[in-house]
């Protein structure tokens, strides 16, 4: 827990940097309470969006981030007639492995340019956790093309999976799509474990199976292509009649997701589990077995809706720094507090 800055906490800045761009917003420190969620919806001036920050040989480019960030923040400060921000949290994809330059250069630059006396540099998984659950013990599972989970007992962080479609991301969209296409190819070959329903959908989406390997393997976006077939697997599992192979794939994905959540949940049990990301919009073919698997793996945990997103989380962390009540644990790679 950090010490308060003294006096009335003022404005704080949240930053969310990822592959789709840079997003930032201001909030009053005393109004950004973890229990409320939805901080971004109340942000004065709204959310400012900029182009993605470059990544170079030294990792995430601190100079480019500042070029994008500082003029935008000054504009927001002018709108609220303020001169400085008391605390900043920058959440960035790749912070744990590519954030060395940010950790070395950003704190001093943000103090010099914006007056920020407290700075937190966080992995996007941490800001995602804070946005979803605030400063409460539990686990957040982010599912899309890939799969990653982060959890804490408020003493340390635990991470599971997020290793990419070749080494992990078990239960994610690419995992489901690849399993569905394998079942389609099994049916095409006449091997056991195949699904005629999935073969029919694969032909409708990708054309003749014999041409798919040549079109898929050279592509740099293979995980996204595989994940694009996941809704077809879910649709076959929900069909009337349901395809048993597709239903088995969805059950297997649910089992993997629950195991990943269990790996990062507080060891003493209890806590909350929040599910975020587009994967969970696949609906009941996934969510039905997932509820059962989570109840089996984490009998004391409550599955809750995420209160907000990564930008909400960045604002909550910055507000905790300014107020002196940040309860999330510091970590050299995941949540670096200056």
Secondary structure, 3 states (H helix, E strand, C coil): CCCCCCCCCCEEEEEEEECCEEEEEEEEHHHCCCCCCCCHHHCCCCCEEECCCCEECCEECHHHHHHHHHHHHHHHHHHCCCCCCCEEEEEECCHHHHCHHHHHHHHHHHHHHHCCCEEEEEEHHHHHHHHHHCCCCEEEEEECCCEEEEEECCCCEEEEECCCCCCCCCCCHHHHHHHHHHHHHHHHHCCCCCCHHHHHHHHHHHCCHHHHHHHHCCCCCHHHHHHCCHHHHHHHHCCCCCCHHHHHHHHHHHHHHHHHHHHHCCCCCCCEEEEECHHHHHCHHHHHHHHHHHHHHCCCCEEECCCCCHHHHHHHHHHHHHHCCCCCCCECCCEEEC
